Amino acid sequence: MRQVTLKLSAAGLACAYLCAPLVHAQSPETIVIISAPPVSAGPASGQSLRLSGDALTDLPYGRLDEALAATTSFSLFRRLPSQVANPTIQGASLRGIGPNGAGRAAVLLDGAPLNDPFGNWVNWAALAPGSISSVSLQEGARPISGGPGSLSGLISVETAQTEKGLRLQAGVDTLEGVDASFVHGARLGKTDIITFANGGRREGYILVPERQRGPADVNAASYEVAGGVKVARTLRGAWRGAAMLRGFSERRDNGLDGARNDTQGFDGSLRITGGGADISVYGQVRRFSSLFTATDETRTTTRPVLDQFQVPSYAVGTRLTYETRWSKRHETTLIGQLDWRSGETNERFRNLGDGFTRIRTAGGQQLSGGFGVAHKMDVSQTLAVDAAVRLDVLTSRNGMRRETDIASGAILRDDIFDNRTDTVPSGTLGLRYQPLPAWTAKLRGYTGSRQPSLNEYFRPFRVGNDITEANAELDIETLRGLDASLRYEPFAGQFIEISLFHDWLRDVVGNLTVSGAPGGFIAPCGFVPGNGSCRQRGNIERARARGGQVRAGAAFNTRGSLSLSYRYTDSRITNASTTLAGQRFAQVPRHQGALQGRWDMTDALQLSLILRGQTRQFEDDLNLRALNGFVALDTAVKWDITASTALRLTGTNLANSEIEAGRSASGIITRGLPRVVRLSVESRF
C-alpha cells in the first residue's frame, strides 16, 4: 500500500479537511493520506483521509462534526452544528446521500460503533477533542470494513494508545459559553492509563431571525459533560489490549419556550489487536427524552404537543478482522460482525389544549450478522486490484405500537408487527493505477445497504407545527455505485485531484409529505395546525446521487499555503411513478466549496483563514421551501506563549451571514450559527 506522508502544523489541520494537507518543513504534526481503510489490508482503490487529531482544538471549529463539515463531503441533516442541533438530526452522511436525518455513514470509535442504537445519530459533544489521535474519513459505501450501516461511507475515530502528562484547555465565547477539558496519561509498567473529560454550557442564540421571532422564541442553550477512562496494555509480543469506559450527559433547549431534550449515555468496549487480528466487543446504553412544543401564529405562546419522556435503547456487538499477507503481492482479510439493538419510545401525545390525553409505547429489536472476505493483489509496481464480498442477515423482531387513553385506560391501538429477515449481499471491485510517481488514478465499484433505524420505524417527531410520523413497514435501503479519481502531484505540497461518483439508490427513506388540508385531522399525523404540515417516513423507490469534486493546493514556502475545494452534488428522486420524480433531496446543496489560506507569521504565531459557501438547498421533499445559499468566513489565530502554553483566538461566520438551516410550512426560518468568537488557552504539563 503506497503512503504519502505530509507534514502540517497544528493550525493548518483545516487545510487537511478541505483539500488534503500541504507540506510545511518545520511542522511537528504528521498527517497521512492513505489509499485504504484503517482496518485490515483494505482495498487498493477508493479515497481515504487519515488525519491527526492532536490539532483539533486549533481549528475555528471546536467540535469534530464542524471540522469534518469543512471537507465539503460530510454533513449533518441541517446546517446546524451539534452544539445547537437536536441530537436526532446529528446523523452523519457523505456525498449528499440522505433525504432525512438518519445517519448513512458508519462512525466507529476504536473499532466500536458511535452511532446511537435507537436512531443512528451521533452525540458529537461526547467526544473530547484532546483524546482523539486520528480520524479517517472514507467516501462511498464501505460494506466490508463498515458493515451494512456504511451506505455513504465510514468515519473511524481512534483515541490515543499512549499519552503522557496532563493537557488542560479552557475557553469562553460570545454565545455566553464556557468550556473546559482535560486529558491525562500515565504509564505503569506495560500499562497505559488515559483519563479524559470535557464539559461546557452555552446560552446560545435565538434560532429565528429577529424579523420573524416572537415572545415564544428563546435561546437554543446547551449544557454538556462527558468523560471516560482508557486502559491499554501490551500483552505478549505484538499483541495489545485496550478497554474503555465512557459516559456523557447533555441537555438542550430547542429554541421554543418549553421545548427541550436530554440524553445520557454509557459505552464500554474491549479491543485486542496483534498477529493480523483485530477483535472488539462493545456495549451501549442510552436514555433520551424530548418535549416538543407548538406555537400560535403570532409566536406569542406555546403548548406541549408531544412528550417523549422515556426513550431507552441498548446495543451489544462484536467485530473480528483477520488480515494475512501470504505473498509479496497478495493480502487477504476476513471480517465478521454481530450486533443486537433494542429500543422503544414512551410518549404522551394529543394535547388539544387541556393536557395530554393519550400515551404511546412503540419499539422493537434488531439483530444483524455478517461475514466478508477481501483480497488485494499488487499486479505490478504500477497496478493494484482489490475485490471483496460480504453477506449480511438483517432482522427486525418484536415490533409493537400500543396507544392508550390516559383518562380511561382504554387501549385504542395495539399493533404487533411481523418479524422480518433480509439477506443482503454486498461487495466492491476496484483498481489503482500509478503509471508515473506524480500520477495516480483510481476506479471503484461498490454496493451497500442500510437497515432503517428503530427511530425511523417507531418514533414520530415535530419541528414546531410540522409533524413527521414513523413507519414500521419500511424496507431496507440498497445502493450501487461507481467512483473514480485522478490525482497529479508533481511536487510535495502541490497537487490537483479530480474525482467523480454516481450512486443508484433503491428504497432510500425520506420524510414524505402526506396530502391533506392543515387545520384538521390528517392520517397518520392526527390533528395538524393550520400553519403546519404532515409527513411520514417512507421508501423512495428509486433515486440517484451523482457529482464530482476538485481539490487543489500549493505550499508557497515553509510558512504559507493556499488550498481550494469544490464539490458538485446532484441528488434527486428518479422514480417516474411518483409525483416526486425529478425532485432534489432535502438539505443537499448543488454547489459547495471552501478556500483556505495559512500563514506562519512567526515561529510562535500562526494564522488560518477559511472562506466557505454553499448554494441554495430545499427543506422539503416537494422542493417548495428553498433555503438560500451563504458565504461565511472563519479564522483561527494561535500564539505559542511558551513551549507548553498556547493562546487561541478563533472566529466562525465573522461577517455574521444569515445561514438558513430550516424553513417551516408557514415560512419561519431556522438560523445556523451566527458570528461566534472564542478565546481559549491550553497548557501541557
N, C-alpha and C positions, 0 to 999 in steps of 0.2 A: 504494500500500500504506500503510495507516494505521499509525503507530507511536505508542506511548505510552511516553515516556521517564520513568523513575522513578529518583530518586537514593537511594543507600543507602550507608552507610559500610561499611568492610570487615567489622567484626564482625557486621554484620547480614545478611551474604550467606545465612546459613542460612534466614532467612525467605523469601528468593527461591526456594530449593529447595522450601520447604514450601507456599507459597501464592501466590507472586509477591511482589515487593518492595513495601515501603511507603515513603512519602516521608519523608525527613529533610532539612530545608532546608540544614543545614550540612555535608552529607555530600560527600566528594570523589569517591567512586566512582560510576560510572554503569552501570546495568543496563537493558537494553532488552527489553521484551516485544513480540514481533512476531507477526504472523499468517501467516508464511510461512517456508519453509526458508531456510537461509542461502545456498543456491546458486540462482542464476538468479532469474527472476521469481517462481517458486513459485506455489502455489495461494493463493487468497484465503481458503479455508476451512481448517479444522483448527487444532490447537493447537501452539504452539511457544514455548519459552523460550530466550532468548539471554542468557547470564549472563556477567558479567565474571569472569575467573579470577584477577584480581590479589589477591583476598582469600581464596583457598582455604586458605592456611596459618593463617588466623584462626579457622577452624571447629573445633569439638570433634573433627572427623574429619580425620585427616591425609592422606587419600587421596581421589582423585576418586570411586572407586566408593562409598565410605562417604558422601560428600556427596550424590551422586545418589540414594542409597537413601532419603534424607530426603524425596524427592519423593512418597513412597508410591505410586510407579508403577514405578520402576526396581528390579530385583532381580538378584542372582546366584542360582544354583540353591538354595543353602542359606543359612541365617542366619549365614554366616561371611564376614567381610571378607577382602580379598585378602591382608592381612598374615599370615593363618593358613591360608587355604583352599588346597587343591590347585589348581594352575593349570587343571586340566581341568574344574573347576566354576565358573570365573570368566567364563563366557559371559553377556553382558547380555541381559535380556529385559524387556519392558514389558507392563503390563496383565495379568499373570498368564498369559501365553501361553508355555508352555514346560514340559512334563512331564518333561524330563530336563535335563542340564547344558549342552546345546548352546545357544550364544547365538542368539537370534532377533531381535536388533537389530543393525543395521549400525553400526559405530563407525569414524569417519573422523578422521584427524589431518592437518590441512592438505589435505584432499581425498583422502588416500591411506588405504587400509584399515589399521586397527589389529588387526582380527580375525586370529587365528592361521590360517595357511594349511592346517594339518592338522586342527585341532579347533574353529576358530571362536571360541575363548575369547580373552580379552584379558589381557595381562600388565600389570595396572594399576600395579604397582610401578615399571615403567619410565618412568612419566610424572612428570617433575619438576614439582611444583605451581607453582613460581615461573616456569616457562617457558610457562604457559598464559595466553593473553589472553582467551579466551572459550570457553564451552561452550553448545551448542544441543541441546536435547532435544525430540524430536517424537514424539508417540504415534500409534499406528495404522500400518498398513502404508504404506511410502513407496517404492513401486516406481519412481517417476520419479527422485527425487533419490538414493535409497539403493540401488537395484538389487534383485535378487531375494533378497538376504540380509536385507532390512529387513522381515521378516514382521511384527514387532510395533512397529517404529519405527526412528528414526535418531538417533544421537548424534554430533554434529560437534564436534570439539575443534580450536581454532585456536591456534597459537603466535604469539608476538609477531613482528610485522614489523620493528619498531624497538625497541631497548632501549639506554638509555644508562647507563653506570655499572656498579657491582658491587652485587649483593644477596647477602648471606650469611645463612644460617639454620642453627641447631644446636639439638638438643633431647635430652632424656632422659625416660624414662617408667618407670612402676612394673613393667613387664614386663621389667625389666633391659634396656631398649632404648636405643640411642643412634642418632641420625641426623643428617645434615648435608646441605646442598645449597647450590649457588651458581648464579647467573645473571649473566653478564657481557655487556654490549653495547658495541660501538664503531662509529663511523661513519667511513668512509674515502671521502670524496667522495660519490658516489651509492650507495655500497655499505654495507650494514649487516651486521655480523658478530656473531652471538649464540652464545655457548657456554654450556652448562648441564650440570650433573651433580648426582646425588643418590645417597646410599647410606646403609646402616644395617644394624644387626643387632639382633635381639630374642631373648632367651632364651625368651620366650613363656610359655605355661601348659599344664598338662595338660588335654587335651580332655575326659577322662572325669570325672564327678563323684567326689568323694572316697569316697562310699559304694559305688561300683562299681569303682573302679580297683584295679589290682594292680601288682606289680613291673615288668610289661612296659610299663606306661604311662609315657611320658616327655614332656617339654615339646615343644610344637609350635614349634620355633625357626625363625628365618628369617635369611638373610644376602643382601643385595642391593646392587647397584651399577649405575648407569645414567648415560649421558651422551651428548652429541652436539653438533653444531655446525650452525647455520643461516646461510646467506649469502643476503641479499636485495638486489636492485639494481633501480633504476629504469632501464628500457631505452630507451624512446622515448615521449614523450608520456605517455599514461595507462598504457602497458604496463609491467609489473613482473614480474620473475622471482625465484624463490626455490628454493634447493636445500638439502636437509637430509640429514645422515647421523647416525644414532643407533644405539647398541648398549646391551645390558643383559645382566646375568647374575644369576641368583637361585638359591638353594639353600634347601630346606625340609626339616625333619624333620616327619614326618606324624603324630606322636603315639604311635606304637607303636615299640618298640625295633627299630632296623634299617630302618624304613620311611622313605624319603626320595625327593625328586625334585629334578632340576636342569634349568634352562632357560638357554640362551644364544640371543641373537637380534641380528640386524643388519638395519636398514631404511635404504633410501635413496629419496629422492623428488625430483622436479623439477616445479615448478609455474609456469606463465606465465599471467598474467591481464591483461586490457585489451581495450578495444573491444567489451565484451559477452561476451568469450570467457574460459573458464577451462579450461586444458589441463593435465593432470597425468599423469606416469608414475611408477611406483613399483616397488620390488623388496623382497622379504623373504627372509631366511634364518633358519631356526630349528633348534636342536638341543635335544632334550628326552630325558630319561631318568627312569625311575621304578621303584623297587623296592618291591614290596608284601610285607608280612609278615602272617601269621596267628598268633593266639594261642590257647592252650588255654583251657578253660572257667574256670579259676581266674585267668587273666590273669597267669600267672607267667612263662612262656617264650614266645618267638616263633620262627618259622622262615620263611625266604623262600619265597614261593609263586609269585611272578611277577616276573621281572626284565626290564623293558623297557629294555635297556641302550643302545639307539640308536634314536631316532625323529626322523630328519631330515625337513625339509619346506622347500619353496621356493614362491615366488609372484612373478609379474611381471604388470603390467597397466597399463592406461591409461584415463583418463576425459576426456571432452570435453563441455563445456557452452557453448552459444552462445545468448545472450539478445538479443532485439531488441524495441524498442518502436516500432511502426510507425504509431501514432497516440496521441492523448492517452488513449484508452480501451483500447487493445489491447497486450498483451505476449505474445510467443511465445518459447518456449525449446526448443531442440533438444539432446538428450542422447545420447551414445554411450558404450559401455563394453565393455572386453575384458579378461578375466582368465584366467590359467593358474596352476594349483596342482598340486603334486606332493608326495607324501609316502609314507612307509612306516614300519612298526613292526618292529623286530627284537627278539625276546624269548625268554628261556629260561622254560620252564614245566614243570609236572608234577613237583613235588617231593613225594614221599610219605614223606620222612624221611631219605633218603640222598643228597640233592642233586638238581639238575635233571636230567631225563632226556631232554627234548625241546627243540627250538628251532624258532621260528616266524618267518617273514617274510611280511608282508602289506602291501599298499598299492596305489596307483594314481594316476591323474591326472584332473584336471577342467579342462575348458575351457568358458568361458561368454562369450557376447557378447550385447549388447542395444542397441536403439535406441528412443528415445522422443521424443515431442513433447508439450509442454504449452502451454496458452493460457489467459490470464486476460483477462477483459473487465470493465471498470467500466461496468455498465449505467446507473447513475445515481450521484449522490453518496451514496446510501444502500445501494446493492445492487451487489455484485461476484460474478461467476460464474467458475469455473475448470473446466477439463476437461483430461485428459491420457490418453494411451495409450502403451503400451510393449510391445515384443515381445522376448523373450529366448530364446536357444537354449542349453540346458544339456547338456553331455556328460560322461559318465564313461568313461574309457578305461584300458586296460592293467591292469585289476584282477586281482590274483592273491593266493593264500594257499598257502604251502608249509610243511609241517611235517616235521621230520627227527628221527630218533632220534640222540641225541648220541653214544652209545657205538658203534653200528654204522654210522652214516651212512646208514641206510636211509630212503628217502622214504616217509613214512606218509600224506601228503596232498599233493596237487598240483592246486589248483583254478585255472582260468583263467576269469574272469568275462567275459561278453559285454559289448562296448561298448554304451553306451546313449545315446540322444539324445532330449531332451524339448524341445518348443517350447511356451513358456508365455506367453500374453498377459496383460497386467495394465493397470489404469487407475484413474483417480479422477474423481469428479464432485462438485463442491461449490459452496456459496454462502456469502456473508457478508452479513448484513442489519443495518444500523445506523440504525433509524428516528429515534433521538434520540442526542445525544452521549453520554449516560450508559448507553445500552443497546446491546449487541452480541449478535447471535445467529448461530451458525454451524452448518452441516449439511454432512456429507461422506460419500460412499460410496466404497469402495475395494476393490481386490483385490490380492493379493500371493502370493508363492511363496518357497520355500526349498529348495535342494538339500541333502540330508544331507551332512555333512562327511565327509572321509576318515576321521576318527576314529570316527564312528558306523558307517561301512561296515566298517572293518577292525580296530580296536583294542579288545580286551576290557580290563576293569579289575576291581579288587577293592577293597572297603572292609571291612577285617577279613576275616571269613569269608563275606561276601556277594559273590557273583560276578555280573558282568554281561558277557554275551557280545556281540560285534559281529554285524552282519548286512549282508552285501554285496548283499542283494536289496531294500533299502529303496526306497520310491517318493518322489517329490517331494511336499513339503508344499504345500498351497494354502490360501488364506484369502479369504473375502468378508466385508466388514464395513461397519458404519454407526456414525458418532458425531455427537453434537450437543451444543452448549453454549449457555448463556445467561449473560451477564455484565452486572452492574449496578454502575456506578462513579459514584456521584453526585458525589464529590469525589476529588481526587487522594489516594491513600493509604487510601481507604475503599471497599471493594468486597465483593461476594459473587459467586461463579461456580459454576454447577451444570452438570455435564457427564454424559452417558450414552454408553455404547458397547455394541455387540453384534457379536461376531465369530463366523462359522461356519468351522470348520476341517475339512479333509479330509486324511487320511493323515498327521496330525501324529505325529512319532516320540516314543515313550515307552519307558521301561525296564519291560518287561512280565514278570511273574512266570511261570516255567515250572513246571508241576506236577511233583511228584516228592518222594520222601522224602529229606530230608538225611541225611547219614551214609553215602552211597554215590554211585554214578555217575548223573548226570542229564545227558542230552544237551540242549543242546550244551556245557554247562559243564564236563563231566568230573566228577572227584570233588568232592563238596560236603560240607564238615564238618557234623556233627550240629547245631551251633548256627549254621549258615549258611543261605543261600538261593541260588537260581539265577534269574537274569533274563536276558532278551535284548532288545536294541533291536528294536522292531517298530512298524509303522504302525498307528495307531488310526484306523479308517476314518472316523468322524465324531465331532466334538467341538465344543463351543462355549465361548466366554468372553464374559461379559457383566457389566456393572456400571455404577457411577456414582461421581462424586466431587463433593464440596462443598469449596470453598475460600473463606475469608473472612478479611479483615484490616482493621485500623484503626490509624492513626497518631494517638496522642492529643495529641502536641505534637512539637516538634522533637527531643525526647530519648527518647520512648517509643513502643513499638508492641506489638501483640499480633496473632497470626495463628493460624488453625486450618485443618487439612487432614484430611479424612476420605475414605476410599475403601472401596467395597464391590465385591468381585470374586467372581463365581461361575463357575469354570472346571471343566467336567466332561465326561465322555465321554457321548455320546448314541447311539452305535451300539447298536441293540437286539439285534443278532445275537451279541453277546458278553456274557460274564458280568460284564464291567466296566461295563456300561451303568449310568449314574447315578453312577458313582464320580467323586470330585473329583480334579483334577490334584494330583500330588505337589508339596509345597513351596509351595503357594499359599494364603495365609490368606484367609478371607472378609472380615474387617474389619481395617483398619489405619488409624492416624491419628497426628497429631502436633499438639501445641500449643506455640507458640514465643512467647517474650516477649523484649523487648530494652529495655535502659535505658542511655542515655549518662549515667553518673553525673556526670562532669565532661567537659571537652573532651579530657582525656587518658586517662580511664578508662571502659571500656565493658564491659557485661555482657550475655551472651546465655544463655538457658535454653531447652532443648528437652525436652519430655516426649513420648515416642513409645511406641507399643504396637501389638501385633498379637494377634488371636485365634488359636486353635489351627489347625494345619495337619497334613497327613499326610506321612509319609516315603515311602510306597509306593503303587503303583497299585491295590492291593486295599483301601486305606484301613483297614488293620489296625493300623498303627503311628502313633499320634497323637502330635504334638508340642505341648506346652502353649503357650498364649499367654504374653505377657510385657508388662511395662511397664518402661521404662528412662528415667532422667533424665540428660541431658548438659548440660554447661555450658562456656562459654568466657569468660575474662576477659582483656582486652587493656589494657596500660598503656604509653602512649607516653612513655618516659623522656625522650627528646629528639626533635627533629624527624626524626632519621634512625635512631633505635633504639627498638625496641618489645619488651616482655616479655610473654609469653603463658602463661597457665595454663589448661589445658583438662582436662576430665574426661568420660569416657563411662561409662555404666552406673554412676553414682555409688552407687546403692543395692545394687550387686552382685547384681542379679536373675539367676537362672539362666535363660539363653536357650537353649532346646533347639533345636539345629540338625540333629540326626540321631538315628536310633534303629535299632539293628541288629536282626536276626531274634531274637536272644536278649535283647533289651531294653536293651542297653548304649547310653547316651545320649552324643551328642557335644555339647559345650557351645559356645555362641557366646562372644563376648568378655566376660570378667568386668570388674570395675572397673579402669579404666586412667586414671591421672593423668599428665599430660605437662607439662613445663616447657620452654619454648623461648625463644630470643632471635633477633631478626632485625635486621640493620644494613644500611643502604644508603649507598654512597659515590659 
